[in-house]
Amino acid sequence: MLKLSETNKHYLIGAIGGALVLAMVTSSWDLMITPAAAERLGKKRAEEAVAKAVAPFCVERFRSQKDISAKLAELKKQDQYQQGTYLANGGWATTPGTTTPNPEAARVCAEMLTKA
């Protein structure tokens, strides 16, 4: 076994403690993430980017209706968390070539419509 002097023991304990604190800080501040966390973050950001790209088409489809003022009033009556579902169920958040609506695009679309 390696014998250390009292001074060197303190240095070693300080270095180990510093390494642990550094690891905790870098992981909590997302300075260092695992590959699985990076994949989840990348997937989430990709879905958000697609939603932001598709949302203007949803807004345009919604605004091209004949009874836009009544539909917009009906949308605004909905609770904020239900507005995306309302647009998805109405078919406005379904992109051409797909059969299911994009729920994230519907949420972004609802935000755009209610703020306008």
CYANA upper distance limits for C-alpha pairs under 8 A (distance plus 0.5 A):
  4 LEU  CA      8 ASN  CA      6.33
  4 LEU  CA      9 LYS  CA      6.51
  5 SER  CA      9 LYS  CA      6.71
  6 GLU  CA     10 HIS  CA      6.99
  7 THR  CA     11 TYR  CA      6.99
  8 ASN  CA     12 LEU  CA      6.59
  9 LYS  CA     13 ILE  CA      6.58
 10 HIS  CA     14 GLY  CA      6.49
 11 TYR  CA     15 ALA  CA      6.56
 12 LEU  CA     16 ILE  CA      6.70
 13 ILE  CA     17 GLY  CA      6.55
 14 GLY  CA     18 GLY  CA      6.44
 15 ALA  CA     19 ALA  CA      6.62
 16 ILE  CA     20 LEU  CA      6.81
 17 GLY  CA     21 VAL  CA      6.73
 18 GLY  CA     22 LEU  CA      6.52
 19 ALA  CA     23 ALA  CA      6.65
 20 LEU  CA     24 MET  CA      6.72
 21 VAL  CA     25 VAL  CA      6.61
 22 LEU  CA     26 THR  CA      6.56
 23 ALA  CA     27 SER  CA      6.62
 24 MET  CA     28 SER  CA      6.56
 25 VAL  CA     29 TRP  CA      6.55
 26 THR  CA     30 ASP  CA      6.60
 26 THR  CA     31 LEU  CA      5.32
 26 THR  CA     32 MET  CA      5.99
 27 SER  CA     31 LEU  CA      6.49
 27 SER  CA     32 MET  CA      5.64
 27 SER  CA     33 ILE  CA      6.67
 33 ILE  CA     37 ALA  CA      6.60
 33 ILE  CA     38 ALA  CA      6.86
 34 THR  CA     38 ALA  CA      6.68
 35 PRO  CA     39 GLU  CA      6.63
 36 ALA  CA     40 ARG  CA      6.78
 37 ALA  CA     41 LEU  CA      6.59
 38 ALA  CA     42 GLY  CA      6.52
 39 GLU  CA     43 LYS  CA      6.58
 40 ARG  CA     44 LYS  CA      6.62
 41 LEU  CA     45 ARG  CA      6.67
 42 GLY  CA     46 ALA  CA      6.58
 43 LYS  CA     47 GLU  CA      6.68
 44 LYS  CA     48 GLU  CA      6.72
 45 ARG  CA     49 ALA  CA      6.62
 46 ALA  CA     50 VAL  CA      6.71
 47 GLU  CA     51 ALA  CA      6.62
 47 GLU  CA    104 GLU  CA      8.10
 48 GLU  CA     52 LYS  CA      6.68
 48 GLU  CA    104 GLU  CA      7.53
 49 ALA  CA     53 ALA  CA      6.71
 50 VAL  CA     54 VAL  CA      6.57
 50 VAL  CA    105 ALA  CA      8.04
 51 ALA  CA     55 ALA  CA      6.31
 51 ALA  CA    102 ASN  CA      7.84
 51 ALA  CA    104 GLU  CA      6.06
 51 ALA  CA    105 ALA  CA      4.52
 51 ALA  CA    106 ALA  CA      8.32
 51 ALA  CA    108 VAL  CA      7.37
 52 LYS  CA     56 PRO  CA      7.99
 52 LYS  CA    105 ALA  CA      6.94
 52 LYS  CA    108 VAL  CA      7.18
 54 VAL  CA     58 CYS  CA      7.19
 54 VAL  CA     93 ALA  CA      8.41
 54 VAL  CA     95 THR  CA      7.91
 54 VAL  CA    105 ALA  CA      6.53
 55 ALA  CA     59 VAL  CA      6.76
 55 ALA  CA     93 ALA  CA      7.85
 55 ALA  CA    105 ALA  CA      5.51
 55 ALA  CA    106 ALA  CA      7.25
 55 ALA  CA    108 VAL  CA      6.47
 55 ALA  CA    109 CYS  CA      5.31
 56 PRO  CA     60 GLU  CA      6.63
 56 PRO  CA    109 CYS  CA      7.36
 57 PHE  CA     61 ARG  CA      6.59
 57 PHE  CA     93 ALA  CA      8.48
 57 PHE  CA     95 THR  CA      8.48
 58 CYS  CA     62 PHE  CA      6.59
 58 CYS  CA     92 TRP  CA      5.67
 58 CYS  CA     93 ALA  CA      5.68
 58 CYS  CA     94 THR  CA      8.22
 58 CYS  CA    105 ALA  CA      8.21
 58 CYS  CA    106 ALA  CA      7.79
 58 CYS  CA    109 CYS  CA      6.59
 59 VAL  CA     63 ARG  CA      6.58
 59 VAL  CA     92 TRP  CA      8.24
 59 VAL  CA    109 CYS  CA      6.32
 59 VAL  CA    112 MET  CA      7.84
 59 VAL  CA    113 LEU  CA      7.11
 60 GLU  CA     64 SER  CA      6.59
 61 ARG  CA     65 GLN  CA      7.70
 61 ARG  CA     92 TRP  CA      6.53
 62 PHE  CA     68 ILE  CA      7.85
 62 PHE  CA     92 TRP  CA      6.60
 63 ARG  CA     68 ILE  CA      6.43
 64 SER  CA     68 ILE  CA      7.87
 67 ASP  CA     71 LYS  CA      6.81
 68 ILE  CA     72 LEU  CA      6.37
 69 SER  CA     73 ALA  CA      6.60
 70 ALA  CA     74 GLU  CA      6.64
 71 LYS  CA     75 LEU  CA      6.59
 72 LEU  CA     76 LYS  CA      6.67
 72 LEU  CA    113 LEU  CA      8.29
 72 LEU  CA    114 THR  CA      8.41
 73 ALA  CA     77 LYS  CA      6.76
 74 GLU  CA     78 GLN  CA      7.29
 75 LEU  CA     83 GLN  CA      6.69
 75 LEU  CA     86 TYR  CA      7.68
 75 LEU  CA    114 THR  CA      8.45
 76 LYS  CA     83 GLN  CA      8.10
 76 LYS  CA    114 THR  CA      7.04
 78 GLN  CA     82 GLN  CA      6.48
 78 GLN  CA     83 GLN  CA      6.21
 78 GLN  CA     86 TYR  CA      8.43
 79 ASP  CA     83 GLN  CA      6.84
 80 GLN  CA     84 GLY  CA      8.40
 81 TYR  CA     85 THR  CA      8.39
 82 GLN  CA     86 TYR  CA      6.70
 83 GLN  CA     87 LEU  CA      6.85
 83 GLN  CA    106 ALA  CA      8.40
 83 GLN  CA    107 ARG  CA      7.41
 83 GLN  CA    110 ALA  CA      6.37
 84 GLY  CA     88 ALA  CA      6.58
 84 GLY  CA    103 PRO  CA      7.07
 84 GLY  CA    104 GLU  CA      8.20
 84 GLY  CA    106 ALA  CA      5.08
 84 GLY  CA    107 ARG  CA      4.70
 84 GLY  CA    108 VAL  CA      8.13
 84 GLY  CA    109 CYS  CA      7.89
 84 GLY  CA    110 ALA  CA      6.22
 85 THR  CA     89 ASN  CA      6.43
 85 THR  CA    103 PRO  CA      7.59
 85 THR  CA    106 ALA  CA      7.54
 85 THR  CA    107 ARG  CA      8.17
 86 TYR  CA     90 GLY  CA      6.62
 87 LEU  CA     91 GLY  CA      6.91
 87 LEU  CA     92 TRP  CA      6.14
 87 LEU  CA     93 ALA  CA      6.69
 87 LEU  CA    106 ALA  CA      6.29
 87 LEU  CA    109 CYS  CA      8.48
 87 LEU  CA    110 ALA  CA      7.71
 88 ALA  CA     92 TRP  CA      6.60
 88 ALA  CA     93 ALA  CA      5.62
 88 ALA  CA     94 THR  CA      7.48
 88 ALA  CA    101 PRO  CA      5.95
 88 ALA  CA    102 ASN  CA      7.61
 88 ALA  CA    103 PRO  CA      6.89
 88 ALA  CA    106 ALA  CA      6.25
 89 ASN  CA    101 PRO  CA      8.31
 91 GLY  CA    101 PRO  CA      7.22
 92 TRP  CA    101 PRO  CA      8.24
 92 TRP  CA    106 ALA  CA      8.20
 93 ALA  CA    101 PRO  CA      5.51
 93 ALA  CA    102 ASN  CA      6.27
 93 ALA  CA    103 PRO  CA      7.81
 93 ALA  CA    105 ALA  CA      6.80
 93 ALA  CA    106 ALA  CA      5.67
 93 ALA  CA    109 CYS  CA      8.28
 94 THR  CA     98 THR  CA      7.08
 94 THR  CA     99 THR  CA      7.21
 94 THR  CA    100 THR  CA      6.34
 94 THR  CA    101 PRO  CA      4.43
 94 THR  CA    102 ASN  CA      6.64
 95 THR  CA     99 THR  CA      8.37
 95 THR  CA    101 PRO  CA      7.41
 95 THR  CA    102 ASN  CA      8.20
101 PRO  CA    106 ALA  CA      8.12
102 ASN  CA    106 ALA  CA      6.70
103 PRO  CA    107 ARG  CA      6.77
104 GLU  CA    108 VAL  CA      6.84
105 ALA  CA    109 CYS  CA      6.40
106 ALA  CA    110 ALA  CA      6.56
107 ARG  CA    111 GLU  CA      6.89
108 VAL  CA    112 MET  CA      6.79
109 CYS  CA    113 LEU  CA      6.64
110 ALA  CA    114 THR  CA      6.53
111 GLU  CA    115 LYS  CA      6.59
112 MET  CA    116 ALA  CA      6.71
